[in-house]
């Protein structure tokens, strides 16, 4: 009876997943990316250099969490097994052309990430300990006046990122260490729990400081090995690029055909870079931005999407395509295909390198995922006891994930994440005029040669919020606040 119930639940979850990730989410997120790209005048291309400059500038010390620490924390969550196994799956299912569509969806997603992260900064709050908190739940309540909507979003995010994804990441880590070194999964699980407890019990600041150390190391190490493979096969690069483009449009025989390549690439790209999901916006709100303007953090998160997909996912694709492993993949797929490719190129030690990379990628994802969920727990309840209980539950899920196969939990997390994205997209579309006006204000200041600062007096709906962070100065002489914001909106 129990087995039949589990089978029924699995079938229902898989059916919902197929609908969400096979069609609905793809259309919604692509449409949002196109809309925001057009409305912002292709800002991800026009001001890419400025965004990269702000990432570097964000390393300057500030009171609280710096923009660079937030960038690293969001990258810790974005960059995981999806950048390795996910890319391999996309190529297996859709052929090399899937990579082209991953690139395209990332370029569109940069605009979406810009919007949601800017809004997260606009509507952030300060907790009792002086820490900034915010994200979709907060702008749904404070910007739209819909706390119920924020509550739904928070619950979905806590299920997906706080519990299920962390269990799955722990499961991946123990599998990698067990396969590479034969370590006992229970012992590995206890070690992961101990390290995770040390970090997450220190709160957002501890997570941010740890991510600032781990993320650059794991990114540089992984990109370095991909660069070696690239140099070793430099003569094959033109052919690989040609294969990607031809397969994307069905000009060359490939797995899945043109439509298969498109669907696989878009789905895996969206899943990897999280643009529009509302997840990275949670940590984006915690930054003390530099310059002190909400849009500056939008630029930083925009670059995060680029690095995740067009840099790190492309590195994985290069390793697979240039190694020739697709000519005879055998039964390998997912992370196994990447391991085979790297082993063919670099020798047996590459399997250990992949295990090391997985450990860093997955552990950093666990602590970053926790940070996302923490802000949503605090949105639902201000109780410290509830937060402590939540931490215990997270660590329990990490341990469970370390020793058990949790395919149903992983699939249920995908459903939660998909529904979460739909709620978030609805919210940022409804609040988009505020985001456009705030971003336009930033650009106008840049054009005059000044270091942008945010004057909430131009936006009375922000200035009037109880407990608002952004304190207004004053409207220009002879112009009321309402006239000012109306003037800003009319320029959009």
N, C-alpha and C positions, 0 to 999 in steps of 0.2 A: 504493500500500500504506500509506504513511504517512498520507495523507489519510483513508483508511478507518479507521485506528486512532484518529486524532484525533476523527473523527466518532463512533466507538463510545464513546470516553471521554466526549465531550460528552453523548451520550445517557444514559450511566450516571449521570454527575454530575447532570444535569438531573432524572433520575428520582428520585434520592436527595433532591435539593433539594425536589422537589415533595412527597415524602412527609414530610420533616422539617418544612418551613415551611408546608405545606398542611394538616397535621393533627396529627402527633405533638407537635411543639413547642408548638403553640397550646394543646392540651389540657393538656400537662404544666405549662407556665408559668402558665396561668390557674389550674389546680388548686393549684399552689404559692402563688400570690398570694392565693387565697381562704383556704387553710389558714393562712398566716402572718397574714393580716389578722384572722381570727377568734381565733387563739391570742394575738395581741398586743392584742386588744381594740380594734381599729380605731385603732391608735396614730397612723397617718398623718393622721387627722382630729383626734383628741384632743390631740395634741401638735405639730401643724403649726407653730403660732406659736413653740414652744420650739425646733423644728428651725431655723426661719428665724433666730432669735436666735443660735443656735450658728454659723451660717454667717458672720454679721457678726462675732461674737466671735472666730472663727477667724483674723481678720486680725492679732490680737496676735502680736508676735514671740515665737518659741520657739526652743529649740535644735533645729536640724533643719528639717524641712519642716512648715509650718503647715497647719492644717485647711483654711484658705481656699485655700492654694496647691494642695492636693490636690483641693479642690472644683473649682477652675478647670481642673486637669489632666484630671479625669474628664469635665468638661463639654467640654473641647477634643476628647476622643475621641467623646463622645456626639453633640455638635452638629457635623454635617457636611452633606454633600449630601442625606442622608436626610431632614433637616429641611426641605429645599426640594424636591428632586426626588422624594423618597419620599412626601411629602404629596400632591404633584401626581399621582403614579401611583395612590395610594390613592383619590383622588377620581375619577380617570378610570375606574378599574376598578370601584369600589364605590359611586360617587356620594357626595354630601355626607354621607350617613349614616356613612361610614367614619370621619369625624372623631369622632363620638360614641363609637365603639368604641375609638378611639385614646385618648380621655380615660379611658374606663373601665379599660382595661388598664394605663394609667399609674398610676391610683389604686391598683389592686391591686399593681402592680409596686413601688410605694414600700415596701410591707411586705417584699417579697422582697429588695430592695436593702438594707434595714435589716439583715436577718438576715445576709446574706453579708458585708457590710462590718464588722459587729460581730465576726463570727467571724474575719475577716481580721486585725483588731486583736488579738483574744484570742491567736491563735497566731503572731503575727509574731516575727521574730528580728532580731538586729542583726549586720550584716556586719563585715568586718575594718576598714572605714573608719568604723564607727559609724553607718551608715545603716540605718534600719529597712527590712525587706523582708518580704513576706508575700503572701497571696492564697490562692486555692483549693488550689493545689498544696501549699502549706505546711500548711493545715488538714487536708488529706487525709492527709498524712504524720503530722503531729504530733497531730491530734485523733482520726483514725480508725486510725492505724498502718498506712496503706496507701500506701507510697511508689509502688508501681506505678501506682496510680490518679492520684497527683499527676504522675507522669511522662507518662502518657497525656494528661492535661489540658494540661501544659506544651507538649508537642509540637503539639497541636492549636492552642493559642493562638499559638505562635510562627509556625506556618504561616499562620494567618488574619490576625493583627494585625501580626506582625513583617514579613511578606513581602507577602502578597496584597493586603490592604487598603491598604497604603502604596503599592503599585504602582498600584492603582485610584485612590487620591486624587491621585497625581501626574498620572495620565492625565486626570482631570477638570480639574485646574488648567491643564495645557497646552492642552486643548481650549478652555477658557474664554478664555484669553489669545490663542490663535490665532484664534478666531472674532471676538473683540471688537476686537483690534488688529492681527491678521495676523502676530504674532511667530512666528519659527521655533521649532518644537517642541524641536529639539536644544539650542538656546541656552537656552530656558526650563528644560529638564531639567537642564542644567549649573548654572544658577542655583539651582534648587530643591535639588539635591544639595549645593551649597556651603553654603547656609543651614542645611539639615538637619544636615550634618556638624558645623557650628559648635555647634549646640545639643546634639545627642545625644552628642557626644564629651565633653560636660560632665557627663553622667550625669543621675540623677534630679533633683538639685537645680537644675541648669540648665534642665531641662524644666519643672519646677514654677515657677521664677521667670519664665520666658518665658510660660507659660500664664497666669500671674497678670496679665500685661500685655495679652496678645492677647485673651483670652476676654471680659473686660468691654467692650473696645472693639467687638468684632464683635457681641456680643449687643445692646449699647445702640444701635449704628448700625442693625442689622436691625430691632429692635423699634420704633425711631423712625420708620423708613420705613413700617412696617406701621401704626403709629398714625396717620400722616398719611392713609393710604388709608382707615382706619377713620373718621376725622373727616370726610373728604370724602364718605363714603357712609353717614353715621350714620343716615339715615332708612331704609336698607336692612338694618340690623343685625337688627331683630326678625324680618324675613322670612328672613334667612339662618339664624338660630338655629332658627326653626321648620322650615326645610328640613332642617337637620341631624338634628333629632329625628324628624321624619316619615319621612325616608329610612332612618334607622337601623332602624326597625321595619316598613318596607315599607308605610307609610301613604300614600306618594306615589310615583308612577312615577319610577324612578331607575335608573341604570346598575347592573347586578348584582343588583338587588333587595335584600331584607333580609339574606339569607344572604351575598350578595356583599359588601355593605357591612360585615358583621360580620367576615368572613374577611380582607378587605383591610385594614380598620382595625386589627384585632388583630395581624396579621402585621407591618404597617409600624410599628405602635406598639412592639411587642416589639423589632423590629430597631433602632429609633431609640434607645429609652431603655436598652437592654441589661440591664434588671433581670432577674437570674437567670442571666445569661450567665457571670458570674464574672470578667468583664473589669475593670470598675471596682474590684472588690475588691482587685486587685493594687496599685493606687496608693493605695487607702484605707488599706492596711496601713502605708504609709510615713510617715503623718502622726504628728506629736507632738500628740495630741488635746488640746483645751481645751473642757471639763474633762478631766483625765487619767483617762479611763475609756473602755473599748472602745465602749460604746454611744453615746458622743457622736459618734463618726465615723459610726455608723449613721444618726443623725439627719441629719447633713450630706449623706450620699449619698442619703437619702430625698428631701431637697429637690432634689437634682440631677435626679432622675427627673421631679419635678414641673415644674421649669423647662424641661427638655428638651422634654417633650411638651405639657403644658398651657399653656406660655407660648410657646415658639419655634415648635413645630409649628402651634399655633393661629394664630400670626401669619402663617405661610405660607398656611394655610387661608383666613384672612380676606382676604388679598390676592387669592386666586383667586376666592373666592365673591362678594366685593363688586365685583369689577371687571367682572363680566358676561361674562368670557371664555368661560365654559362654554356660553353660548348659541351661540357660533360658534367652537369651538376649532380648526377646520381639522385639520391633521395634527399639531398640536403636542401633545406629552405630556411628562411628566417636567419637567426644568428649563426646557425650551422653553415649556411652558405657563405657568410662573411668570414667565418673562421677558416673554412676551406680555401677561400680566395687568398687570405693573408698568409696562410701556411704554405700554399703553393709558391707565393712570391718571396717570403722571408724565412721559411724554414719552420721547424717544429716549435721553436720558442714563441712563435706568434700566437699560439693557442693560449699561452700564459699571459701574453700582453692583452689579448681580448678579455681574459678573465679579470685582469687588473683594471681595464677600462670599464668593464661592467660594474665592478665594485664601486669605483668612483662615481660613475654615472647614476647608479641606483641609490647609493647612500645619499648623495647630494639631492636626489629627487625626493627621498623620504623626508628629509628635514625641511626642504622647500615646500613640499606638499602640506606638511604640518603647519607651516607659517600661514599658508593660504586659509586653512581651516580654522586656525586660532582666531583670526579676525572675525570670522563668521560665527564662531561660538560666542565671542564677546558682543556681537551684534544681537544675538538671540537672548543672551543673559549677561549681566555685568558681574555675575557671581564668580569669585575666585575659586570657590569650591567646585563649581561646575567645570572650570578650566582645568583644575587638577585632576578631576575625574576623567575628563576628556583625554588628558595626556596618558593616563593609565590605560584607557581603552585603545588608544593609538598603538601603544607599546604592545598590548595584547594582540592586536591584529598583525603587527610586525612579526611577533613570535609565531602566530598561527600560520602566517604566510610562509615562514621559513621552513616549516616541517610538513605542510600539507599542499596538495594540488587544489588550486582555487579557481578553476576555469569559470565556474558559475559566478563567483564573486567578481572576477575580471569583466565578464560580459555584463553583469548588472551595473558595474562602474561605468561602462561605456554608455549604457542607457541613461544613467544619472547625468553624465557629462553632456550627452546630446541634448537632454531636456534643459539642462542648465544653460547651454549655449542659446537655445531658442528664447528663453526668458531674457537673457542678457541682450541679445540682438534687438528684441522688441524695445527694451529700455533705452538703449543707446540711440536707436532711431528716433524715439520720442524726445530725447534730450539733445539731439544732434545740433539744433540751432544754437544752444548754449555753447557747445563744443566749438562750432564754427566761429562764433563771435570771439571766444577766448583765444583760439589759435590765430585768428586774424589780428587781434590786439597784439599778440606776441610778434607776428611778422611785421606789423607796422612799426613797432619799436626797433626791431632789428634794422629796418630800412633807414631809420633816422640816425643809426649809429650808436644808440644807447644800449646799456645792459638792461634787458627787459625786467621789469618788476610788475607785479599784478596789483591793480587798483580795483578793489571789489565795488567801489562806488559806481563804476560803469555798469554793474550788474546787480541791481537791487535785490533780485531774487536770491542771490548768493550772500550779499552783505547782511540781509535781514534774517538769515538762518540762526537759530539759537545755537550757541556754542560754535559758531563758524570760525574757521581758522583765518580766513582772509579778511582782514579789517580794511574797510574802505578809507580812502583819503577824502576826496570831495569831487563833485562833478565840476567841470569847467564853469567859469563865471557865466551867469545868465542862462545856464542849461541845467534842467533838473535831472536827477538820476534816471527817472523813467524815460526822459527824452534821450539821454545818453545811450542806454541799452537799446532803445528802439532804433537809434541811429546806427549802432553797431550791427544789429540784425538786418537792417535794410540794405547793408552793403554786401550781404552774403548772396 
